[in-house]
Amino acid sequence: GQQLNQSPQSMFIQEGEDVSMNCTSSSIFNTWLWYKQDPGEGPVLLIALYKAGELTSNGRLTAQFGITRKDSFLNISASIPSDVGIYFCAGQLPGYSTLTFGKGTMLLVSP
Amino acid sequence: NAGVTQTPKFQVLKTGQSMTLQCAQDMNHNSMYWYRQDPGMGLRLIYYSASEGTTDKGEVPNGYNVSRLNKREFSLRLESAAPSQTSVYFCASSEGQKMGSPLHFGNGTRLTVT
């Protein structure tokens, strides 16, 4: 199937630092979604992006739908310990009814 | 609202045993999905049901069967469990096939096959 390349694979940062992660593909996507998974739980939607160039914020989180429609990034500002978890990007290809998921970025935050 | 509820939360099976993972959603969503999550592999789609009465294979359907019992419930069956099916299984639902309908996930079933 189509692949999303999500990077970095993991990050270990200090509380208060800003974080950036991204997803890229060789294919064009119609939709980009960003999810967070807390330990022992299911992924929860953070931000949904539906238009090329769209920039959307949710509190300390900001995500953008790349202008080429082949990438997206997620930024977290002023990280706190509860930001710990796995962050997944997901995209919907034109003509497909299901989502393609990246392999996730594991974020660890040191107090 | 409970959202997406999965049972059981944990299960240990011996190779060759069968079991059914249950999933129910109370959001009146049309589409339901089963994923498995393995370390370093992300979320891989096993089967999905775009609407009541339909089911389709995903990326990794071998060794599994599904039943869309009604609009609320979508079960995943392992007929003869294998150690390679040790994983965390997530059920999800969405409003439907409109562009980019976000998925709502349950909290998972952790399955170990020995």
Interface residues (C-beta under 8 A of the other chain):
Chain A: G1 Q6 N30 T31 L33 Y35 G40 E41 G42 P43 V44 L45 A48 Y50 F88 A90 Q92 S97 T98 L99 F101 G102 K103 G104
Chain B: V4 S31 Y33 G40 M41 G42 L43 R44 L45 Y48 A50 G58 E59 F90 A92 Q97 M99 G100 P102 L103 H104 F105 G106 N107 G108
